[in-house]
């Protein structure tokens, strides 16, 4: 098979790239995805996140469920790294929160040498991508493919969280993607807000790919694990992949687009001979391009969680009472698209400053209507809720390296959580702020105690709890950094340096982590890159 463009990876970026390139009916586009179609009920139902993220039995199909290398900053623990598997990628298993980061994040990209990636450059592509239920204004769009809406029936306890944070001195904010990011409120979510799919998750696949599967020039191959990029000299000419136990390949007349994500993209580059020469040679891989930074610069938001018991049945509960309630809520969701099953789980939150003198918020809060102990892999009977705080711009830098030359082997993921003392100090400040919020009066009717007593800890005892329980909030980026310097993996058009006809378009190209959830920025990156490629750039 031969195509004009082939996209590796059907996650948020890959879905956008394949769909947008296929809008030119003269082009023949191929999208290769290792997972399935991303249409199952556990994906379509927003609350399915409580099964897909922990990767419980029968739900592992949707999640790579990676683990990190032991983290010295977290008492030597191996941390969990869930990543979506199937069309839609992590947008098929995330909490659907639509946040973009702070304008200064993108202006920082531009100042670092990524010309054309400042806030005024990227805002049009955020607006272009979204169909926002609130309509169009200077910050939002209405004509895009990605549905973004307000939550229809957030739990009363989520409103209590907002009120508690406000009582603790934090301003209210009804639009984290508007003129001001700082404050607390309810998140907007990537969810169908009208039509027959009302209340379902609007993953990148549901928005961009599923409605276009009938297009004759778009060829989507699922269950296909890419094993290497094929080259003629230094020119990318195709993709090799494994499907149903056999090796296949596609040839490309134009470009190969690598959108396998922050972990998958550097791994596939290295398996194809592009990466640190010493590392590749150690695994018996012939070096095509000795590129020291491939797999470096890994950044992620370290997160700390407080979990509370409650007598209220409005949250997700485990046990007979909770199970029967969930069955009724499932029927309600099927009937009206509303209720607990339509919930993103993380309904409320905010962006705070640990120091008022800061230009931008450096902490993010997520409030979840259920226990989230060890990524919800530890089950507690009864009803509960959780509150999270994460550091938005960590200074720690990690890496993604090869475990072996076997394409089916998992990569070695080493985020180096809290390796920089500033990250630990900032997370400690954030946890202290969160404790004050959770002790505010609006939680009086709900609070039946934090399950580990962490809400009363101070000083070194709180720091010890952080090192024992902190982990990712699922926002890894940076391992194929773009830049204007010769050491960057890609140039500012996302072309791999030293290689022809190969681009990387996903969260791995971010030079620095944005201050917010990363799904919307990843979609923006793909929209911007697709527009440039369609112009011939």
C-alpha positions in Angstrom: 0.0 0.0 0.0 1.2 3.5 -0.8 0.0 6.8 0.6 0.8 10.5 0.4 1.0 10.7 4.2 1.1 8.1 6.9 0.4 9.0 10.6 1.8 6.7 13.4 -0.4 6.8 16.4 -4.2 7.5 16.7 -4.0 9.6 19.8 -5.2 13.2 20.2 -2.6 14.6 17.7 -2.7 11.7 15.3 -6.5 11.8 15.0 -6.3 15.6 14.2 -3.5 15.1 11.7 -5.1 12.3 9.7 -8.5 14.0 9.6 -7.2 17.4 8.6 -4.8 16.1 5.9 -7.6 13.9 4.5 -9.7 17.1 3.9 -7.7 17.4 0.7 -9.5 14.7 -1.3 -6.5 14.5 -3.7 -4.4 13.0 -0.9 -4.4 9.4 0.3 -3.9 9.3 4.1 -3.1 6.3 6.3 -3.5 6.3 10.1 -1.9 3.4 12.0 -2.9 2.7 15.6 -1.8 -0.1 17.9 -5.1 -0.2 19.9 -8.7 -0.6 18.9 -11.4 1.6 17.5 -12.0 3.6 20.7 -15.8 3.2 20.6 -16.5 0.9 23.6 -19.0 1.9 26.3 -16.1 2.4 28.8 -14.8 5.1 26.5 -18.1 6.7 25.5 -19.3 6.9 29.1 -17.3 9.7 30.8 -17.3 7.9 34.2 -15.7 4.9 32.5 -12.4 6.6 33.6 -12.8 4.9 36.9 -12.2 1.5 35.2 -9.9 2.5 32.2 -7.3 4.6 34.1 -6.7 1.9 36.8 -6.7 -0.6 33.9 -8.9 -3.1 35.8 -9.4 -6.5 34.2 -11.4 -6.3 31.0 -10.4 -2.6 30.6 -6.7 -3.0 30.0 -7.4 -2.9 26.2 -7.7 0.9 26.5 -4.6 1.6 28.5 -0.9 0.9 28.1 -0.6 1.1 31.9 3.1 1.9 32.0 5.3 2.1 35.1 8.3 4.3 35.7 11.7 3.4 36.9 12.2 3.7 40.7 12.0 7.4 41.7 14.5 8.5 44.3 12.5 11.6 45.1 9.5 9.4 45.9 11.1 6.9 48.3 12.3 4.7 45.4 8.7 3.8 44.3 7.8 2.8 40.8 5.0 5.2 39.7 2.1 4.5 37.4 1.9 6.0 33.9 -1.5 5.3 32.3 -1.6 6.2 28.6 -4.6 5.7 26.3 -4.5 2.8 23.8 -6.8 2.9 20.9 -8.2 5.7 18.6 -8.4 8.8 20.7 -5.4 7.9 22.7 -5.4 9.4 26.2 -8.3 11.6 25.2 -10.4 8.4 25.4 -9.5 7.7 29.1 -8.8 11.2 30.5 -11.0 13.4 32.8 -12.0 15.4 29.7 -10.9 18.7 31.2 -10.4 21.4 28.7 -7.6 23.8 29.8 -4.9 25.4 27.7 -2.3 26.6 30.1 -1.3 30.2 30.6 -0.4 32.7 27.8 3.0 33.1 29.3 3.8 29.4 28.7 3.6 29.9 24.9 5.3 33.3 25.0 8.1 31.4 26.8 8.3 28.9 23.9 8.7 31.8 21.5 11.3 33.5 23.6 13.3 30.2 23.8 13.6 30.1 20.0 10.3 28.6 18.9 9.3 31.5 16.7 5.6 31.4 15.7 4.6 29.5 18.9 3.7 32.5 21.1 0.3 33.0 22.6 -1.0 35.2 19.8 0.2 32.6 17.3 -1.5 29.6 19.0 -4.7 31.2 20.2 -6.3 31.1 16.7 -5.8 27.3 16.6 -7.3 26.7 20.0 -10.3 28.7 18.8 -10.4 26.9 15.4 -10.3 23.4 17.1 -13.3 23.9 19.4 -17.1 24.0 19.2 -17.7 25.7 22.5 -21.3 25.5 24.0 -20.8 29.1 25.2 -20.4 30.4 21.7 -17.7 32.4 20.1 -15.7 35.3 21.5 -12.1 36.5 21.6 -11.0 33.3 23.4 -13.4 30.6 22.1 -14.7 29.2 18.8 -17.9 27.6 17.7 -17.1 26.1 14.3 -14.5 23.5 15.4 -14.8 19.7 15.6 -14.0 19.3 19.3 -17.1 19.8 21.4 -16.4 21.7 24.6 -19.2 22.4 27.1 -20.1 23.1 30.7 -21.0 20.2 32.9 -24.8 19.7 33.0 -25.2 18.4 36.5 -22.1 18.7 38.6 -22.4 17.2 42.1 -23.3 19.6 45.0 -20.0 18.6 46.6 -18.1 20.1 43.6 -19.9 23.4 44.3 -18.9 23.0 47.9 -15.3 22.7 46.9 -15.5 25.9 44.9 -17.2 27.7 47.8 -14.5 26.3 50.3 -11.7 27.5 48.1 -13.3 30.9 47.8 -13.8 31.0 51.6 -10.1 30.2 51.9 -9.3 33.4 50.0 -9.1 32.3 46.3 -11.0 34.2 43.6 -13.8 32.6 41.7 -13.3 32.0 38.0 -15.9 30.7 35.6 -13.5 30.4 32.6 -10.0 29.1 33.0 -9.4 29.7 29.3 -10.6 33.3 29.3 -8.8 36.6 30.1 -7.6 35.3 33.5 -6.5 31.8 34.5 -6.2 32.3 38.2 -9.1 31.2 40.5 -11.4 28.3 41.3 -14.5 27.0 39.6 -16.0 24.2 37.5 -14.0 22.9 34.5 -15.3 22.9 31.0 -15.1 19.4 29.4 -14.6 17.8 26.0 -18.1 16.2 25.9 -20.9 16.2 23.4 -23.4 18.8 24.6 -26.1 18.3 22.0 -27.4 15.8 19.4 -27.8 12.0 19.8 -24.4 11.6 21.6 -25.3 14.2 24.2 -23.4 13.4 27.5 -20.8 11.1 25.8 -17.1 11.7 25.8 -15.9 13.7 22.9 -12.5 12.1 22.4 -10.2 13.2 19.6 -11.3 10.1 17.7 -15.0 10.8 18.2 -14.5 14.4 17.1 -12.1 14.0 14.2 -11.9 10.3 13.0 -15.1 8.3 13.6 -17.3 10.7 11.5 -14.8 10.4 8.6 -14.1 6.7 8.5 -16.3 6.5 5.4 -14.0 8.9 3.5 -12.4 6.9 0.6 -9.0 8.7 1.0 -8.7 8.0 4.7 -7.4 4.5 5.5 -7.3 3.6 9.3 -5.5 0.5 10.5 -6.1 -0.5 14.1 -4.5 -3.3 16.0 -1.2 -2.3 14.2 1.9 -1.9 16.4 4.5 0.3 14.5 7.9 -1.4 14.8 10.1 1.0 12.9 10.2 3.8 10.3 11.6 2.8 6.9 14.2 5.0 5.2 15.8 5.3 1.8 19.1 6.9 2.9 18.0 9.7 5.2 14.6 10.0 3.7 11.6 8.5 5.5 9.7 6.4 3.0 7.3 4.2 5.0 6.4 2.4 8.2 6.8 -1.2 9.3 4.1 -2.6 11.7 3.0 -5.8 13.3 -0.6 -6.9 13.1 -2.2 -10.3 13.8 1.3 -11.8 14.3 2.7 -10.8 10.9 4.9 -7.9 9.7 3.4 -5.5 7.2 4.5 -2.2 5.8 3.1 0.9 4.1 5.0 3.2 1.7 4.8 6.9 1.7 5.2 9.3 -1.2 5.1 12.4 1.0 5.8 12.5 4.7 5.7 10.2 7.7 4.1 11.9 10.7 5.1 10.4 14.1 2.3 11.0 16.7 3.0 8.1 19.1 3.2 10.4 22.2 5.7 11.4 24.8 6.7 7.8 25.5 6.1 6.2 22.1 7.6 8.8 19.8 11.2 8.7 21.2 11.0 4.9 21.5 10.1 4.5 17.8 12.7 7.1 16.7 15.4 5.1 18.6 14.2 1.8 17.2 14.5 3.3 13.8 18.1 4.5 14.3 17.5 8.1 15.4 18.8 8.9 18.9 21.8 8.9 21.2 24.4 6.9 19.3 25.8 5.2 22.4 22.4 4.1 23.6 21.4 2.7 20.2 24.6 0.9 19.7 24.3 -0.8 23.1 21.0 -2.3 21.9 22.5 -3.4 18.5 20.6 -0.7 16.6 22.4 0.8 13.6 22.7 4.6 14.0 21.2 6.6 11.3 21.3 10.0 13.1 23.2 10.4 16.3 20.8 12.7 18.2 21.6 13.2 21.9 18.3 14.8 22.9 15.9 12.2 21.7 14.1 10.9 24.8 15.5 13.7 27.1 13.7 16.7 28.6 10.8 14.6 30.0 8.6 16.7 32.2 5.4 15.9 34.1 3.2 17.5 36.7 3.8 15.8 40.2 0.5 15.5 42.1 -0.5 14.9 45.7 -3.9 13.7 46.7 -6.1 13.9 49.9 -8.9 11.3 50.0 -11.9 11.8 52.3 -14.7 9.5 53.4 -18.3 10.9 53.3 -21.8 9.8 54.2 -23.1 11.5 51.1 -24.3 9.1 48.3 -24.0 11.8 45.6 -20.4 10.7 44.9 -19.1 7.4 43.4 -19.3 4.7 46.0 -18.1 1.1 46.3 -20.3 -1.6 47.9 -23.9 -2.7 47.5 -25.4 0.8 48.0 -22.9 2.4 45.7 -23.3 -0.3 43.1 -27.0 -0.1 43.0 -26.8 3.6 42.7 -24.4 3.3 39.8 -26.8 1.0 37.9 -29.6 3.5 38.2 -27.2 6.3 37.1 -26.2 4.3 34.1 -29.8 4.0 33.0 -30.3 7.7 33.6 -27.2 8.5 31.4 -28.5 6.2 28.6 -31.8 8.0 28.7 -30.8 11.6 29.1 -27.0 11.9 28.8 -26.9 13.3 32.3 -26.2 12.2 35.9 -23.1 10.7 37.6 -22.1 8.6 34.6 -21.9 11.8 32.5 -19.5 13.2 35.1 -15.8 13.8 34.3 -15.2 12.7 37.9 -12.8 15.7 38.3 -15.6 18.3 38.2 -14.0 21.3 40.0 -10.6 22.8 40.5 -8.5 25.8 39.9 -5.2 27.5 39.3 -3.5 29.1 42.3 -0.3 31.0 43.1 1.9 29.7 45.9 3.3 33.3 46.0 1.2 36.3 45.1 4.2 37.9 43.4 4.2 35.2 40.7 3.1 36.3 37.2 1.1 33.1 36.6 -0.4 30.4 38.8 2.1 27.6 39.6 -0.4 25.2 41.2 -3.4 23.4 39.9 -6.3 21.8 41.9 -8.6 18.9 40.8 -11.6 17.9 43.0 -12.9 14.4 42.2 -16.2 12.9 43.2 -14.8 9.6 44.4 -11.7 8.1 46.0 -8.5 8.4 43.9 -6.1 6.4 46.0 -3.2 5.2 43.9 -5.0 6.2 40.7 -8.2 4.5 42.0 -6.4 1.2 42.0 -6.9 0.9 45.8 -10.5 0.4 46.5 -12.2 1.7 49.6 -15.7 0.7 50.6 -18.4 3.4 50.9 -18.5 6.9 49.5 -15.7 9.4 49.2 -14.1 12.3 47.4 -10.6 13.5 46.7 -8.7 16.7 46.2 -5.4 17.0 44.2 -2.7 19.6 43.9 0.1 19.6 41.3 3.1 21.7 40.5 2.6 23.3 37.1 6.1 24.1 36.0 8.4 21.5 37.6 12.2 22.1 37.2 13.0 18.3 37.3 13.8 16.7 34.0 13.7 13.0 33.2 14.1 10.7 30.2 12.6 7.9 28.1 15.2 5.3 27.1 15.1 1.8 25.5 14.7 -1.2 27.6 15.6 -3.4 24.6 15.5 -3.4 20.8 12.2 -5.3 20.9 9.4 -2.9 19.6 6.9 -4.6 21.9 8.9 -4.0 25.0 7.9 -1.1 27.2 10.2 1.9 27.3 12.2 2.9 30.4 10.3 6.0 31.8 12.2 8.1 34.4 10.4 11.4 35.2 12.8 12.2 38.1 9.8 13.4 40.2 10.9 15.9 42.8 14.5 15.6 41.9 14.8 19.4 42.0 14.3 20.7 45.6 12.1 23.6 44.3 9.5 21.1 43.0 9.3 19.4 46.5 9.1 22.8 48.3 6.4 24.0 45.9 4.3 20.8 46.2 4.6 21.1 50.0 3.2 24.7 49.8 0.4 23.5 47.5 -0.5 20.6 49.9 -0.7 23.1 52.8 -3.0 25.4 50.8 -5.2 22.4 49.8 -5.4 21.4 53.5 -6.8 24.8 54.4 -9.4 24.6 51.6 -10.6 21.2 52.7 -11.0 22.4 56.3 -13.3 25.3 55.2 -16.9 25.3 56.4 -18.6 24.2 53.1 -17.2 20.7 53.6 -18.6 20.4 57.1 -21.6 18.3 56.0 -19.4 16.0 53.9 -16.2 15.4 55.8 -15.9 12.1 57.6 -12.1 12.1 57.7 -9.1 11.8 55.4 -8.3 8.2 55.0 -4.6 8.5 55.9 -4.8 11.5 58.2 -2.7 13.6 55.7 -4.9 16.7 56.0 -3.5 17.4 59.5 0.2 16.8 58.8 2.7 19.7 58.8 6.3 20.3 58.1 8.5 17.2 57.6 5.7 14.8 58.3 3.7 16.3 55.4 6.8 16.1 53.2 7.2 12.5 54.1 3.6 11.8 53.1 4.2 13.6 49.8 7.2 11.5 49.0 5.2 8.3 49.9 2.1 9.1 47.9 2.7 11.7 45.2 2.6 10.6 41.5 1.7 11.9 38.1 -1.4 13.7 37.1 -0.9 12.3 33.6 0.7 15.2 31.6 4.1 13.9 30.3 5.7 16.0 27.6 9.0 17.2 26.1 10.9 14.1 24.9 11.3 15.2 21.3 11.8 18.9 22.0 11.2 21.5 19.2 13.4 24.5 19.0 15.4 26.9 17.0 18.7 25.5 18.1 20.7 22.7 16.4 20.4 20.4 19.4 16.6 20.3 19.4 15.0 17.1 18.0 12.7 19.0 15.7 12.7 22.5 14.1 9.9 24.9 14.7 8.0 23.2 11.8 8.3 20.0 13.7 10.6 18.3 11.1 13.1 16.0 12.6 16.6 17.5 12.2 18.9 15.7 9.9 16.1 13.6 8.4 13.9 14.2 5.4 10.1 13.8 5.2 9.6 13.0 8.9 7.8 15.1 11.4 6.9 14.6 15.1 3.5 16.1 16.0 2.3 15.3 19.6 3.0 16.5 23.2 6.6 15.2 23.0 7.6 18.3 21.0 6.7 20.8 23.8 10.0 22.5 24.9 8.5 23.1 28.3 5.4 21.9 30.2 2.3 24.2 30.0 0.5 25.2 33.2 -2.6 23.1 32.8 -4.0 19.8 31.4 -2.2 18.9 28.1 -4.9 17.4 25.9 -6.2 20.8 24.5 -2.6 22.0 23.8 -1.8 18.7 22.0 -4.8 19.1 19.8 -3.8 22.7 19.1 -0.3 21.6 18.1 -1.7 19.2 15.6 -4.2 21.8 14.2 -1.4 24.3 13.7 1.0 21.7 12.1 -1.8 20.4 9.8 -2.6 23.9 8.6 1.1 24.6 7.9 1.5 21.3 6.0 -1.7 22.0 4.0 -0.2 25.3 3.0 2.9 23.5 1.8 5.1 24.5 4.8 
